[in-house]
């Protein structure tokens, strides 16, 4: 079974335009070796952005009088990477794949009443290992002024995701929305699982050294202190990691189900103990009732018990 995958990332002002260049394919060269430039023409936008994200953010803030605290470390943009596995998209075909990403965009528009005006871009990449969409948006919350009662919009990442288990709820809502739109998938993991970045993986595997040696036409010396892996080994690490990731996604789905069963079990245990308490109180009431009836009617206790026993045979 394939999974409905939605991964969230937050960005500060300094990173926004780099994300724009990558998403909109404005770079000449890419460090990500999975990008096949010969297939880039297949990419398309559900929501198009023809200018750098940072410039567009400033325009949207001005156009909508968005309240925003100007701090260097503020997260001003979020990005959802939405996808499933390659075989799933292959099985549903090109037109349904496009509808999948259009529905996912509709979900983001409506989730927490965000609105289309706060979505900067929704671009689908078909030139990598599997189809996926980068949907970049401003985490805007709609608020009401306590004094004047006027409504206003505020750019605030911390408030947009302020709910307890907000990421888990996001995954659950996305999963349910896609199911309603006839995309039969399983819910992706919701405990913060993310794939390792290509840049970080390169640092771990010292791929930069290999690339430099290839460019300079040098061979690695036997006594060299600089250790690096080959291209084949590097690609194997990427493949192995992705396999492990898929396994983890399935395991987290099972874990979510276990948590749900635990919650149900806890609820049933509470009801069980409530019933025991009610039974105990009822028993005490009946005992007191026997005493009252016995005294009022002056009936022997054994005779009274036998009367009740015969009545409820």
Secondary structure, 3 states (H helix, E strand, C coil): CCEEEEEEEEEEHHHHHHHHHHHCCCCCCCCCCCCCHHHHHHCEEEECCCCCHHHHHHHHHHHCCCECCCCCCCEEEEEEEEECCHHHHHHHHHHHHHHHHHHHHHHHHHHHHCCHHHEEEEEEECCCCCCEEEEEECCEEEEECCCCCCEEEEECHHHHCCCCCHHHHHHHHHHHHHHHCCCCCEECCCCCCCCCCHHHHHHHHCHHHHHHHHHHCCCCCCCCCCCCCCHHHHHHHHHHHHHHHHHHHHHHHHHHHHHHHHHHHHHHHHHHHHHHHHHHHHHHHHHHHHHHHHHHHCCCHHHHHHHHHHHCC
